[in-house]
Amino acid sequence: MRDYRRSNDLQARLHDLVPGGAHTYARGADQYPERMAPILVRGNGARVWDADGNEYVEYGMGLRSVTLGHGFAPVVDAVARTIADGVNFSRPTELELLAAEDFLSLVPGADMVKFAKNGSDTTTAAVRLARAVTGRETVAICDQPFFSVDDWFIGVTEMNAGIPPAATVKFRYNDMESLEDALRGDDIACVILEQATALADPTPGFLEGVRALCDRHGTLLIFDEMITGFRWSAGGAQQLYGVVPDLSCWGKAMANGFPLSALAGKREYMELGGLRTEADRVFLLSTTHGPETASLAAFRAVVQTYRSSDPVARMEAAGRRLAAGVNAIASDLGIAEYLEVAGRPSCLVFLTRDPEGIASQPFRTLFLQELLDRGVLGQSFVNSAAHTDADIDHTIDACQSAAKTYRKALEQGTVAGLLAGRPVAPALRRTAAPRRLADRPRRVC
């Protein structure tokens, strides 16, 4: 068993100072086996090291924000050169123009772009802009996991304390009838969706049908490219599927982990946030750190890397090899219907089911536990172009041992005696239970 004592101590101190013990709910300790949530100190390529000196092959890669690997030299060098001349100024820099030109050269159908820091900045700006264009309030949201930290989306999740009722309706992915129902009445400002996810591709004609329905009802179409951008292709899923939205929102991997997001769209809409309009202006995006030079330099280095090489092909090849290896192990052990690696090769997930064939958090936690103790860290198998054959081999070997423990749990019908501590829980849930922590001891004067 690995030693996590220093990580556990640091995590306890984080809980005292940072609500939830992390700055992102998906990074929380409740997403990992109890007392096995490594606190990281550095990374290189696809490897990371924790405060206890443990080394891991990492997956998830910064919540999918890193496609070229940690410490990727061309990005680091570009950032170092740029910030030596300053990071933030009181007027735009030439770098902002160059980065905008780079971005728009990649994205089909977008005329203008505005940079920010978080994905939520841009999805909320897109919703705000759509409401201004249409004069309508309600947003049609696809039944996909996440779009924004802002009220219009979080209000429809389980974690909605403190949020007034949201003006939203939902529709089902790949279900034109449900979208038609949502748009009936012509009161929808915009439709927002991911064109594809790790586990779901658009059925033939679906995206084209969404585009046509939005046009028919005077509704703006927003594509969320946070995950698909720079992972499906440099130009996002819209480049692959050939359907052009009115607005699109980008983030995560566009700067290889540096904080950068983007709102892109058609000039006729984007100019409502500018100085070439006679209409009432939209407060589109206005951020102190949106144009800071480090992230824009990182982005330009990422673009150059995608132009001169093919990171997506490397991610796809590594992902196919990993999925084939792990699924072969599960098949050989007779547990393929309970433990499975699935999804787009550049965005793989592992599916964990109990003896009844039902998705199971306890069995997921057991698999995570066994991988951690064998030097594999990740809530998924989302990879990067830095994952080498040696990294994939290490992971497959770890899965061989983990799958044997998983089969033992299936045979006994429970993880009891095999799982140390409570199972993980959904990141967005109404209560801290089932992973609530004990209250901090009060000091007695």
Buried (B, 14 or more C-beta within 10 A) or exposed (E): EBEBEBBBEBBBEBBEEEEBBBEEBEBBBBBBBBBBBBBBBEBEBBBBBBBBEBEBBBBBBBBBBBBBBBBBEBBBEBBEEBBEEEBEEEEEBEBBEBBBEBBBEBBEBBBBBBBBBBBBBBBBBBBBBBBBBBEBBBBBBBEBEBBBBBBBBBBBBEBBEEBEEBBBBBBBBBBBEBBBBBBEEEBBBBBBBBBBBBEBBBEEEBBEBBBBBBEEBBBBBBBBBBBBBBBBBBBBBBBBBEBBBBBBBBBBBBBBBBBBBBBBBBEEBBBBBEEEEEEEEBEBBEBEBBBBBBBBBBBBBBBBBBEEEBBBEBBBBBBBBBBEBBBBBBEEBEBBEBBBBEBBBBBBBBBBBBBEEEEBBBBBBBBBBBBBBBBBBBBBBBBBBBBBEEBBBBBBBBBBBBBEBBBEBBEEEBBEEBBBEBBBBBBBBEEEEEBEEEEEEEEEE
